Every structure is written in C-alpha cells, then in structure tokens.
Amino acid sequence: MTYPRATRRGFGGASLLGATAIAAAALTTMVASTSAQAWELRVCADPNSLPFSHREESGFENRIAEIIADDLDATLTYEWYPQIAAMTSERLRTGYCDLIMSTAGNQAGILGTLSYYRAPFVFVYRADEDYDIRTFDDAILAELSIGIQPAEGPAHRALMVRGLGQNIDAEFGFLGGDSEDPLEPAIEAVAQGELDVAIVWGPAAGYYADQQDVELVVQPVPPFEPPFIPLYLNIGIGTRLGDESLRDLLDIALVRRWDEIQAVIDSYGIPTMPLPKPTLTLEETTQ
C-alpha cells in the first residue's frame, strides 16, 4: 500500500509570497490527484470457504470487505489463497495483500483490529431426536456418536476429561483447501444420520444447517470450560505487524459501519454471542 508523500524544497531567491503561492498550487494538485484515484485495498481471501469467502464474492466476509472498502473510499481487490497458516507468512507478510478478513484475536504473527463478531462452538443434532443437549455434562452424550471440530480443540478436550473420548467417531478441520464445500461435511453427516451430534464452531454450522433437508438444532455450548477456557472465538481483521496506521483506519471503519456489518452476519444465519459496539471519539469520527 502506498500513501501520498509530500516533499519540502528551498525556493532560493523567491519572495515569501511567491514561495507560498507555489506551495499552495503544489498542494492543490496533489490533493486533486489523490482524490481522483482511489487507493487499492488488497484482501487475502480463501476462494472456496463458504460461508466466509468465495471466489464469486458470495461469502459474508466478502460483503463486509465491500463495506470496509466503501467506508475507506478504497478500491477492493483480492489475492485468492487458501486460508491456512501460509496465508500469513507467504501472502500477508510479503505484501501480496494488506489484510485478512478473519483472524482470531490472539493469532500469532498478525496485528489485529478490534473484534467485529464473537461466535461460539455449538452442538448440532437432528430436531426429530428425543434429546435436548445443552452442556457437556448431559448424560445422553455417552450414548451418542460424536463428530468434533477441531481435533485437540477446547470442545474435544471437554469431552476427553469426561471420559467421552470413545464416543468421538469423526474429526473435522476448520479449513479444507481446494475441496468442495470444505466446511459442510460435519453438518451433512448429522443430517444423514451418520453422526448423532457434531460439536463444531458456529459460523459454518449455522450456515449449512439451514441448507439441509431435515431440521437441525444448532445449540451454543456453554461459553467456558473450567478453568475459564473459552469455547468461542473473537474474530477481527488481521494486518501486517507494524502497520498500525492501516489497523487504526480499519478499526474506525468497523465502528462507523458496525450495524451494517452485524446485519450481514445475521443474514447468513451465523450464531453469535453478544459483543458490545465499540465507541469512537469525536476526533476519530472525522478521520
């Protein structure tokens, strides 16, 4: 990303009035040129990871990126790349893109914005079953086949400490690279009766549950597992380490367009937890 840079020169024997006039004319030209050409906001995004992003720009992250670019008066472009660890090291850090739309608040190697949504892990099971699962301590879990996302994640550990490891019949990752609908298999397995319950992160669960032929229950798990292990993720935008200027602009845009962004997330059936709207100072609102 490049920003306009002003330079300072001496004017030799020119009068103060003449120097001022020349400087004013140069500044006017620079401002007009900058205003006429929107700067490019380059986003690293997975080309096949609904409901988050897609090459057809049909994911909710694509729609939120459009809102952010509009607020910043920028031209939105994409660098399509699977959202794996190498997206940060091989694309963001090396300058192929300026930001990643979806990063966890504690993710290493990135400079994160404020969180714009908080999504829980959820239990997913068929609505026509005669059980109502709300906690990891519900006795019925010992009788069910369970799918888990991800392996060794907090929900997985919650089952293990309760002696339910033998009930885990399938493990699913967060991302699937180039596979078709990589985040859907866990939900399909429950809908088709191959698993009794899936315990997965909420965004893909809510999105794909709405697309099944049978009704599925999507029930958030308790927010904490002792001792205070969170069973949710706070999601913000990731920028390069050291790029505080862009991070600050994104924070301001997120707050200014907060209600629009939340409406997009809701429209995709994403289960979320309350996240208070941040506030802006008067100075920030005019930037």
Number of C-alpha atoms within 10 A of each C-alpha: 11 6 7 8 6 8 4 6 6 7 13 7 8 11 10 10 9 12 15 13 12 14 15 12 11 12 13 12 11 14 11 10 12 13 10 8 11 14 17 16 19 22 22 24 26 25 21 27 26 22 24 23 22 18 17 9 18 15 22 21 22 22 17 20 23 17 20 23 21 14 16 17 15 16 14 18 15 20 20 18 18 18 22 13 9 12 21 22 14 13 19 24 18 12 14 16 25 24 29 26 22 21 22 17 18 13 11 11 15 23 21 29 24 19 21 21 21 19 21 24 26 28 27 29 27 20 14 10 10 7 12 13 20 13 15 18 12 11 10 11 18 17 10 15 19 27 27 23 20 17 15 12 12 18 25 20 15 19 20 15 9 11 11 19 15 11 16 18 15 16 17 19 13 16 17 17 16 13 10 11 15 18 24 20 14 28 28 19 17 23 22 13 12 16 22 20 27 27 26 30 24 25 23 23 30 23 21 22 24 16 13 14 10 14 14 24 21 23 21 24 23 15 17 13 15 7 6 8 12 16 20 22 21 20 21 24 23 26 26 22 14 10 13 14 8 17 22 15 16 24 21 25 20 25 18 19 15 15 11 14 21 15 11 17 22 13 10 18 18 22 23 21 15 8 12 9 15 14 11 13 8 8 7 14 12 8 9
